[in-house]
Amino acid sequence: MLKSKLSSRVKNYWEVTKPKIWYLLVFTAFASAVISAQVNGIDPDPLTWMLLITSVIAGSAGANTVSSYIDRDIDAIMERTKNRPIPSGRINAKNALYYGLILVAIALITSYMINIYTFIFMVFGIVDYVVIYSMLLKRRSRSNIILGGFSGGMPALIGYTAVTLENIHIGILLATLVFLWIPMHIWSLALRLKDDYSRARVPMLPVINGIVTATRAIAGTTLLMVLFSILLIYTNYFGIIYFIVALTFGFIVSLMSIRLLMKPDEHKAWSLFKFSSPYLAILFIAMMIDVLVR
């Protein structure tokens, strides 16, 4: 009985961090560090790798947990989120807040132990997500995910600068790719859950401007992101492997967004959302393979 209770408690505190979100962020940080090491001919020591992974996990999980505390009233209204640990009562709200703040503190300490630049980017990412996005913009502006989207690119920049500042423009480009990916990812979900967001009075783009405008924005930002991903080949750091992957999967995701634009429905929006995370992961995998084999 005691073991089962402890297991349930651990599961709840794991779930409140929204691991499905931070898995991808941690992966982009790791991939960016690999790219940074290979491009610049540097072999990071094991401690750097350990601190990097720990800081990004703690930072992402902590920011998500604090955000869950802030959004607990919204989450209780929305069908998709009402069974999350805080609104369902599985975790006390204040305990979740303290837990999130402890994780944030761990992230700040470990990122500072790497170097001052990773610390600065960590602070920026956490502040952007928790304060700018969750506290200030999410309930007030349809541009919430644009200004709040900078936080999504920070793990890539943290991963790159954990290794070196040499050729920092590559790290900036990797972070920009993630930033450009976010609108497609979030707006397709918001379109699928338009009624849910409307019920909770969250001013997401599909709620404020309607389906037609939302699908145009999704298609436009998707094509911009795909074009940007393909143009990365001109940095001369990525070769034919990455180019083929970016072209192939860029075509697929562009086709999905155009189909959504031509005939909007929740199923197409959901399919695009579900495909978007693997798509970004595949791009970073292709980059890693490319720099490793060259």
SVG drawing of the C-alpha trace seen along z (x, -y; Angstrom):
<svg xmlns="http://www.w3.org/2000/svg" viewBox="-17 -41 56 43">
<polyline fill="none" stroke="black" stroke-width="0.4" points="0.0,0.0 2.8,-2.4 4.8,-1.5 1.8,-2.1 1.1,-5.4 4.7,-6.6 4.6,-5.4 1.4,-7.4 2.9,-10.5 6.1,-10.3 4.0,-9.8 1.9,-12.9 5.0,-15.1 6.5,-13.7 3.3,-14.5 3.0,-18.1 6.3,-18.9 4.7,-18.1 7.4,-15.7 6.0,-15.4 7.0,-19.1 10.4,-19.0 11.5,-15.8 11.9,-17.6 13.5,-20.7 16.1,-18.5 16.8,-16.7 17.3,-20.0 19.8,-21.1 21.7,-17.8 21.7,-17.8 22.9,-21.4 25.7,-20.5 26.7,-17.6 26.6,-19.9 28.7,-22.6 31.3,-20.0 31.6,-18.5 31.7,-21.8 34.3,-23.3 36.4,-20.2 35.8,-20.2 35.4,-17.2 33.3,-18.4 34.1,-16.6 31.5,-14.3 30.8,-16.9 29.7,-19.4 27.3,-16.9 25.9,-16.0 25.4,-19.7 23.9,-20.5 21.3,-17.7 20.5,-18.4 20.0,-22.1 17.8,-21.8 15.6,-19.1 15.3,-21.0 14.7,-24.4 12.1,-23.1 10.4,-20.9 10.5,-23.7 9.1,-26.4 6.3,-24.0 5.4,-23.3 5.3,-26.9 3.2,-27.6 0.9,-24.8 0.4,-26.6 -0.3,-29.9 -2.8,-28.2 -4.6,-26.0 -7.9,-27.9 -7.8,-27.7 -6.8,-24.0 -9.7,-23.2 -12.1,-24.6 -10.6,-23.0 -11.5,-19.4 -8.0,-18.6 -6.3,-19.7 -8.9,-19.3 -7.4,-16.0 -3.8,-17.3 -2.4,-16.9 -3.2,-20.4 -6.8,-20.9 -7.7,-17.3 -6.4,-17.7 -3.8,-15.1 -1.1,-17.7 -1.6,-20.6 -1.2,-23.9 1.3,-25.4 3.4,-22.2 3.5,-22.2 4.7,-25.8 7.5,-25.1 8.5,-22.0 8.7,-24.1 10.8,-26.8 13.2,-24.2 13.6,-22.8 14.2,-26.3 16.8,-26.9 18.6,-23.7 18.6,-24.8 20.1,-28.1 22.8,-26.7 23.8,-23.9 23.7,-26.3 25.9,-28.8 28.4,-25.9 28.7,-25.5 29.4,-29.1 27.9,-32.5 26.3,-32.4 24.3,-29.3 23.2,-30.8 22.0,-34.0 20.1,-32.0 18.6,-29.8 17.4,-32.9 16.0,-34.4 14.1,-31.2 12.5,-30.8 11.5,-34.5 10.1,-34.5 8.0,-31.4 6.8,-31.9 6.5,-35.7 6.1,-37.0 4.0,-34.1 2.2,-32.5 1.7,-35.5 1.4,-38.5 0.3,-37.4 -1.5,-34.1 -4.7,-35.5 -4.4,-38.9 -3.0,-38.7 -3.2,-36.6 0.5,-37.2 1.2,-35.2 3.0,-32.4 5.1,-34.7 6.7,-36.7 6.5,-33.6 8.1,-31.5 11.6,-32.8 11.8,-30.4 11.4,-27.4 14.6,-28.3 16.7,-28.8 17.6,-25.1 19.2,-24.9 21.3,-28.0 22.1,-26.7 23.2,-23.4 25.4,-25.1 27.1,-27.6 27.6,-24.9 30.4,-23.6 31.8,-26.9 31.0,-30.4 32.9,-29.7 30.7,-30.2 27.9,-31.3 25.8,-32.2 25.1,-28.4 23.6,-28.2 21.5,-31.3 20.2,-29.7 19.3,-26.5 17.4,-28.5 15.7,-30.4 14.6,-27.2 12.8,-26.1 11.3,-29.6 9.8,-29.4 8.5,-25.9 6.4,-27.0 3.5,-28.8 2.7,-25.8 2.9,-23.5 0.8,-25.6 -1.7,-27.1 -2.6,-23.7 -3.3,-22.5 -5.3,-25.7 -7.3,-25.1 -8.1,-21.6 -9.1,-22.8 -10.7,-26.1 -13.8,-25.6 -11.8,-24.6 -9.7,-27.7 -12.8,-29.8 -14.5,-28.3 -11.5,-29.2 -11.3,-32.7 -7.7,-32.2 -7.2,-34.5 -5.5,-32.1 -5.4,-33.1 -8.2,-30.7 -10.4,-32.0 -9.9,-35.7 -9.5,-35.7 -11.4,-32.6 -10.5,-29.5 -9.7,-31.1 -7.2,-33.5 -5.7,-30.8 -5.2,-28.4 -3.6,-31.1 -1.2,-31.9 -0.4,-28.2 0.3,-27.7 2.4,-30.9 4.5,-30.2 5.0,-26.6 6.3,-27.5 8.6,-30.1 10.0,-27.6 10.5,-25.0 12.2,-27.5 14.5,-28.5 15.3,-24.9 16.3,-24.2 18.4,-27.4 20.5,-26.2 22.4,-24.2 24.0,-27.4 25.8,-27.7 28.2,-25.1 28.0,-23.2 25.3,-20.8 25.5,-18.6 23.5,-16.3 22.1,-14.1 20.4,-17.1 19.4,-18.7 17.5,-15.5 15.8,-15.1 14.8,-18.8 13.5,-18.8 11.5,-15.6 9.9,-16.2 9.5,-19.9 7.5,-18.9 5.3,-16.6 4.6,-19.2 4.0,-21.9 1.5,-19.7 -0.3,-19.0 -0.6,-22.7 -1.8,-23.5 -4.4,-20.8 -5.5,-22.3 -5.7,-25.7 -7.8,-24.4 -10.2,-22.5 -10.0,-23.2 -11.1,-20.6 -10.1,-19.5 -8.7,-16.1 -6.2,-17.8 -5.2,-20.3 -4.6,-17.4 -2.6,-15.5 -0.4,-18.5 0.1,-19.0 1.0,-15.3 3.5,-15.3 5.2,-18.6 7.2,-17.3 8.7,-14.3 9.4,-16.6 11.6,-18.9 13.3,-16.0 14.1,-14.5 15.6,-17.7 18.0,-17.8 18.8,-14.1 19.7,-14.7 21.9,-17.7 23.7,-15.5 24.3,-12.7 25.5,-15.1 28.1,-16.7 29.2,-13.4 29.9,-11.7 31.5,-14.6"/>
</svg>
